[in-house]
């Protein structure tokens, strides 16, 4: 339920990206600031007097997950600006299978054959989308989306493998790091005005809440399972931008997306757990 709720929160990224007219670096800066403050507030509320101990306990693996999350955030928002919301979210749906491969390579955890078969089908769907992206001029955006999926998969594997350590401080750190990383290119002052509330909501509701719920939920189930449930944000993301902005995916994106989502749903149904 935590991962499902995080998928709902994350699915609003395309909506906010299309809604806010400022440059991507300014958007990333304020998104990171408000997301970091939101998660930090939860960490202080949860640990109270032991907050500093919780921060110290994350260690090197916490720094690794924070770095992965920061880089994934930058790739994700830029991908949304350079490609379609449908392509970005459908490519991110391959994360379950990337997570399964990384978990096997790094920790020896093995997934079922049905998941491995579904991964091959999903990769075929992504290949269809990449072919169309090259013709439609947003190949780089799709490559950034793929990089984001790799980084998020690595983060979920690390969180699951070190489930006894609370990674919430690392999640907060990653949000602040994303803001610091883009500050030289951002123009924070241009965001002030009647529409500043959208930056606040983007940082707290979409990023902060989504990352908080994902970090909590990823400790309780396998990395591949976490990523699989997270893939449900794909159809939601497309619905929000279609309803708000009339952005309809191309026929090829529909075809590639159908292949990927069929693989995800088949794995959900036939695993039986």
Rosetta blueprint (number, residue, H / E / L):
1 X L
2 X H
3 X H
4 X H
5 X H
6 X H
7 X H
8 X H
9 X H
10 X H
11 X L
12 X L
13 X H
14 X H
15 X H
16 X H
17 X H
18 X H
19 X H
20 X L
21 X L
22 X L
23 X L
24 X H
25 X H
26 X H
27 X H
28 X H
29 X H
30 X H
31 X H
32 X H
33 X H
34 X H
35 X H
36 X H
37 X H
38 X H
39 X H
40 X H
41 X H
42 X H
43 X H
44 X H
45 X H
46 X H
47 X H
48 X H
49 X H
50 X H
51 X H
52 X H
53 X H
54 X H
55 X H
56 X H
57 X H
58 X L
59 X H
60 X H
61 X H
62 X H
63 X H
64 X H
65 X H
66 X H
67 X H
68 X H
69 X H
70 X H
71 X H
72 X H
73 X H
74 X H
75 X H
76 X H
77 X H
78 X H
79 X H
80 X H
81 X H
82 X H
83 X L
84 X L
85 X H
86 X H
87 X H
88 X H
89 X H
90 X H
91 X H
92 X H
93 X L
94 X L
95 X H
96 X H
97 X H
98 X H
99 X H
100 X H
101 X H
102 X H
103 X H
104 X H
105 X H
106 X H
107 X H
108 X L
109 X L
110 X L
111 X L
112 X L
113 X H
114 X H
115 X H
116 X H
117 X H
118 X H
119 X H
120 X H
121 X H
122 X H
123 X H
124 X H
125 X H
126 X H
127 X H
128 X H
129 X H
130 X H
131 X H
132 X H
133 X H
134 X H
135 X H
136 X H
137 X L
138 X L
139 X H
140 X H
141 X H
142 X H
143 X H
144 X H
145 X H
146 X H
147 X H
148 X H
149 X H
150 X H
151 X H
152 X H
153 X H
154 X H
155 X H
156 X H
157 X H
158 X H
159 X H
160 X H
161 X H
162 X L
163 X L
164 X L
165 X L
166 X L
167 X L
168 X H
169 X H
170 X H
171 X H
172 X H
173 X H
174 X H
175 X H
176 X H
177 X H
178 X H
179 X H
180 X H
181 X H
182 X H
183 X H
184 X H
185 X H
186 X L
187 X L
188 X H
189 X H
190 X H
191 X H
192 X L
193 X L
194 X L
195 X L
196 X H
197 X H
198 X H
199 X H
200 X H
201 X H
202 X H
203 X H
204 X H
205 X H
206 X H
207 X H
208 X H
209 X H
210 X H
211 X H
212 X H
213 X H
214 X H
215 X H
216 X H
217 X H
218 X L
219 X L
220 X L
221 X L
222 X L
223 X H
224 X H
225 X H
226 X H
227 X H
228 X H
229 X H
230 X H
231 X L
232 X L
233 X H
234 X H
235 X H
236 X H
237 X H
238 X H
239 X H
240 X H
241 X H
242 X H
243 X H
244 X H
245 X H
246 X L
247 X L
248 X L
249 X L
250 X L
251 X H
252 X H
253 X H
254 X H
255 X H
256 X H
257 X H
258 X H
259 X H
260 X H
261 X H
262 X H
263 X H
264 X H
265 X H
266 X H
267 X H
268 X H
269 X H
270 X H
271 X H
272 X L
273 X L
